[in-house]
Amino acid sequence: MLWRLLSAVIAAVLIGIASISLWIPILIYRPAPLTQAAPSAWGMPSARIVSVPSGRADHLFGWWLPPPTRGAPVVLIVHGRSGNISTRASIAARLSADGFGVLLFDFRGYGRSTGQSSERTLTEDATAAYDWLRRQDVDARQIVVLGQSLGDAAAAQLTVLRPVRALALVSPFTSLPGAMADSVPWLPTRLLPWSQNRFEVEASIRTLRVPVLFVISRDDGLVPYANSRRLAAAAREVRWLELDGQRHNGLLAAASASGRLSQALKPLTSDTPM
């Protein structure tokens, strides 16, 4: 009887591990509705509402803070898996105050954006937001793509697909399986047939020829520091902004509020040699 029970438990665990790439989307996306659309309600009275077409029939809701001068750098924020653009409003406001233009948008299914998110649509949405910027006469050499957590994958893939000035990744990771392997090394995640929801970042980084800024914390708590170092080894040109003591969810906000994010981004957008 005991052996049968143990066998059933082991079988259930093995089945759960083997199907991880199929059920993990349930854990990935945590969208929240946007209760107040006006950017002024979130501390950005000078921002304007934009609608970005993406996919066949969907539209992405976003806020646009134009650059203060023609030719000034513009940050395209590709946010993480939870919340919506309102939870990144303070970041956009600070970047704007520091002289950057900012486009902040929600993925499909987040905030007031229509549709439903997937690994594929995240990249499509980031690319659609970039293309919208270009239609506003923003030069590719002005654009810095800023990815956050899960948004790192879409940000990195966008940078492969479109020319940009630089890429910044907050809590960067090699891939979802790679991050999980570092977080829970006792699980054989690298041996699994993980064909979906891989969110590959390293593969994109290996092809880039633009500078990359890594915003990290050794106390992240979600993305292990070793994963970031492994990703950095694949990059051609890396800059680091470390904020030790910051947890994963508060890292981007802390980097922005302290002004250190803007300070780290400005050399990447300067015409003088770095």
N, C-alpha and C positions, 0 to 999 in steps of 0.2 A: 504493500500500500504506500509506504513512504517513498519507495523508488518510483512508483508511478506519479506521485505528486511532484517529486523533484524533476522527473522527466518532463512533465507538463509545464512546470515553471521555466525550465531551461528552454523548451521549445517556444514558449511565449516570448521570452526575452530575445531569442535569436530571430524570431519573426519580426518583432518590433524593431530590432536593429537593422535587419535587412530591408525593411520598408521605410526607413527613416527619411529618405529623400522624397517619399510620396506624401507623408503626413506632416512633414516639417512646415509647409506653407501655413498651416493652421497657427503655428507659433510665430511666424515671421511678421505678418502684417498686422499693425495695430492702429488703424486710422481712427481719427476722431472728427466729428462734424465741426464746421466753422460756424459758431453761433452769431458772430458779428463780422460782416464782410468789410465794413469801412476801415481802411488802414489807420485812420485817425483814432479809432477806438483802441488801437494797439500802440500808440505813441509815434505814429508816422503820418502826420498831417500832410506832408508834401508828396507822399506816395500816391500813385493812381492804380486803380483796379485794371487788370488786363485779362483777356481771355485768349488762351493759346490753343489752336487746333492741334489735336494729336490723334493718331489712328484714323480710322475711317469716319467716325462721327462724334468722337469725344472731344471735350474741351477742358483744358487745365485752367484752374482759377489761380491768379497770381497777383502780386504787388510789384510795381516797378518804381524804383527810385533812380531817376536819370542821373548820370554823372554831372558834377558841378560845372565842369568845363569840357569842351569838345576834346576828345582824345584821352580823357582821364580813364583810368582802369575801371572795369566793370566786373563785379563778382556775381557769378551765377551759382546760387546755392542749391545743391542737390541734397535734400535733407534725409534723415534716417527713417526708421520703420514705424515710429509712433507719432501720435499727435497730428499736427497740421502746421501750416505756415505761421499761425498765431504764436506758437511756442518757440518760433525762431525770430519773431518780430524785433526783439531787443537787439539781436545780433545784426540784423539788417540795418536797424537805426544807427547802431554804433559805427558800422562800416561806412554808412552814408555820411555821418558826422565827421569821419576821418578822411573824407575826400573820394570815396569810391561810389560808383554807380552800383546798384544792386537789383537783381531780378530774383524774387523769391516766389516759387510756385509749388503747388501740391500735385503729387502723383494722382493718377486716376484712382478714384475711390476715396481719396483723402479730402478733408475740408469740403469745398464746394465743387471739386473737380468730378466730372462724370466718369463712368466706366468702372473697371475693376483692375487692380494691379496684379502683375506677375513679374517674374524675372525679366522677361522680354520687354514688357511694356515700360518698366522703369527706365531702361535705356532709350526706348522710343520717346518717352516723355522728356527726358533730359535733352535729347537731340532736338525735339520740337521747340523746347524753350530756347535753346541755343539759336536755332534758325529764326525764331521770333526776334531775338536780339539783333541778328544780322539784318533783318528787315527794318530795324530802327536806325540803320546806318552806323551800328557799332562795329568797328573794325575787329577782325579776329585777333589782332595783336593787342587789343585792349582787354580781352576776355580772360579772366581767371576762373576756372571751375573749382568750386569748393564742395567736396563730398563729405558727408557725415555718416559714419557707421555703415549701415546697409547701403546707403547712397553712394559709398565709395566705389562700389562695383560699376554702377551706372555712370558715375563721374569719370572713372578711368576709361571705360569703354567709349564714352562720348569723346574723350580727348584723343582716342585712336581714330575715331571717325571724322572729326572736325579739327581744323587748326585752331590753336589757342595760344595764349601767352604763357600760361603756367597752370599747374594743377596743385591743389591743396587737399589733403585727405586727413580727416579727423578720425582717430582710432582706426588706423589702416590695418587691413588683414589680408592674407594671401588669397584666401577663398573661404567659403563657409565650412567646407570639410576640414581645411587646414586650421582654421581658428578653433573648431571643435576638437581637433586632434590635440592641440596644445592645451585646451581647457580641461578636457577629460581624457588624458592619455591612456587610461585603462580601458576605454572603448575602442574597438578596432575600426574606427571610422575611415581610415585610409584604405582599408581593404574592401569597403562596401562598393557596390555598383551604383555610385551616386551620379546618376545621369541628369538629374534635374535640380534646379535651385542651388547651383554651385556658387553663384555670385563670384566669379573669378576676377580677381584684381591683379594678381601677379602676372598672368598672361598678358594683360594690357600694359602693365608697367614695363615689361621687357621690351616693348616696341616703341616706347616714347622717346622723343628727343627734346622734350621741354623740361624745365626744372620742376621738381616735385617737392612740396613742403609736407612733412609729416607732423601732425599735431598729436602728441601722445601724452600719456601719463602712465608711470609704472604702477600706479594704484588704480588703473582703469577698472579692474574687476570683472570685465567681460571679454575684452580682447587681450590676450596675454602679450606681454612685452616682447617675448621671443618671436611671436608671429610678426610683429612690426619689424623687428630686426631682419627676419628672413625675407620679408618683402623688400626692405631697403637694399638688400644685396642684389636684387634684380633690377634696380633702378640705375639709370645712367648718372643723374645729378640729383642729389637729395639735400634738402635743408631740414633742420629739426627745430621744433618748438615743443619743449617739454614742460609740463605743468604737473609736477608730482604732487600727490595728495588729492588730486581730483578724480572722482569716479566717472564712469563712462557717460552717464546721462547728463552730467553737468559740465563736461569738458569743453565743449564748444562755447557755451555761454560764459564760462570763466575766462577762456582765452580772449573772447571778444570784450567782455566788460573791463578787463584789465588793460586793454589797449595793445596787448602783446600780439594778438592776431594781426591787427593792422600793421604793426611794426614789422612783423615777419613777412607780410605780403608785399609791402612797398618795395623792398629790394628786388623782388621777382618781376615787378612791373617797371622798374627803372630802365632808362636807356643807357645808363652807365654800366660798365662791366661789373659783374658780381665777384 
